[in-house]
C-alpha cells in the first residue's frame, strides 16, 4: 500500500487497521494493546462523561 492509497482510506478505517496490527504485535510479544482512545482539547467537551481532555501544553508536548 503506498501513501496515496493509504490517504484514500477513511480515517476510522485507518484506526481500525492500525489497531489490528497493534493487537497482532501484542499477541506475538506477549504484551498489551490498549483500545484506541480519542484525546483532544475542547473546553466544550470537558463536561461530558467519557471524554478525555489534555491541556493545551500537554497536547503540544506530545
C-alpha positions in Angstrom: 0.0 0.0 0.0 1.5 3.3 -1.0 0.9 6.7 0.7 -1.7 7.7 -1.9 -3.7 4.6 -1.3 -3.4 5.0 2.5 -4.7 8.6 2.3 -7.8 7.4 0.3 -8.9 5.2 3.2 -11.4 6.8 5.6 -9.9 7.8 9.0 -12.0 5.4 11.0 -10.7 2.5 8.8 -7.1 3.6 9.3 -7.5 3.5 13.0 -9.1 0.0 12.8 -6.3 -1.4 10.6 -3.6 0.2 12.8 -5.3 -1.3 15.9 -5.4 -4.7 14.4 -1.7 -4.5 13.6 -1.0 -3.4 17.2 -3.1 -6.3 18.6 -1.2 -8.8 16.4 2.1 -7.4 17.6 1.0 -7.5 21.2 -0.1 -11.2 20.9 3.3 -12.1 19.4 5.3 -10.2 22.1 3.0 -11.3 25.0 2.1 -7.6 25.7 -1.0 -5.5 25.7 -2.6 -3.3 23.1 -4.8 -0.7 24.6 -8.0 0.3 22.8 -8.0 3.4 20.7 -8.6 6.4 22.9 -9.7 9.7 21.4 -7.9 12.5 23.1 -8.2 16.2 22.4 -8.6 19.7 23.9 -12.0 21.3 23.7 -13.5 23.2 26.6 -16.9 22.5 25.2 -16.5 18.7 25.6 -14.8 18.8 29.1 -18.1 18.3 30.9 -19.2 15.2 29.0 -18.8 11.8 30.6 -16.3 9.5 28.9 -14.2 12.2 27.3 -10.5 12.6 27.9 -9.1 16.1 27.6 -5.4 17.1 27.8 -4.3 20.6 28.5 -3.0 22.6 25.6 0.5 22.4 26.9 0.3 18.6 27.2 -1.1 18.2 23.6 1.7 20.4 22.2 4.2 18.4 24.2 3.2 15.1 22.8 
